[in-house]
């Protein structure tokens, strides 16, 4: 069971890292033109949009600032803690 806990924990950490990279990419003013770099850009956007859009519907941007990724990371951290606690109790 410890192996399952480690695997689930790793999945959460990878997704948190992906959201963090997405936050850093939001500071780049324009998407890249080169195909390889554009593919990486699109990967981070497409793999996180489904999750971040839930929070964007609830929390509108304040001026130029989009606070939804921060709230999404907080919720993901809490969800990770709950899931890991439940899995460890088995």
N, C-alpha and C positions, 0 to 999 in steps of 0.2 A: 504494500500500500504506500510505502514511503516513496517508491518510484513514481507512482501516479501523482502524488503531492508535488514532487520535484518537477515533473513534466508540466503540470497545470501552472505551477508557479513560473516556470520558464516561459510558457505561452503568454501569461499576463505581462511579464517583464519585456518580452519582445514587442508586444503591442504598445506598451507604454513608451518604449524607445521609439517606435514608429511614429507615435503621436508627437513626441518631443522633436524628432527630425522634421515632421510636418510644420511644427511651430517655427523652427529655424528657417525652413524654406519659405515661410510666409514673409520673411523680411527681404527676400529677393524680389525686386520690383517686376521683372518680366520673366516668363518661362523661358528656359534655354531653347536654342534653335538646333543644336547638334542632336542627331537622333539618339545616341547612346545616353546622353545626359537627360534628354527629354523623356526617355523611357524610365529612368530612375525617378525623375520628377513626377511622372504620371503614376508610377507605382505607389509612391507615398501618398499622393492625393487620392487615388482610387481605393487604396486599402484602408484609409481612415475616414473618408467622406461619409460612409454609411453610419458610422458611430457619431461623428461630430455633427452631422445634420440634425440628429435628434436634439442636441443641446442648442443648436442655432435656432431652432423653432421656438425654444423656450426663452433663451437669453438673446435679445437682439444686440447688435454691435453698438458700442458706445463711442460715437464719433468714428475714429479710425481703428479703434481697438475692439478686437473680437475676444471676449472673455470665455467663450464656450470651450476652447481646448483646455483651459485651466480647470474649469468645472468638470469637464469630461475626465481629466486625469485624476482629480480628487475622487470622483465617483468610481472610477476604475480601481483606484487604490483601495477604497473601502470594500468594493465587491471582491477584490482579490483576497483581502483579509478574511472576509466572511467565507468564501469558498474554501480557502486553505484550512480555516478552523473547522469547517464541517467535514472536510476530507480527513483531517487528522483525528477527528473523534471516532471514525470508523476503525 
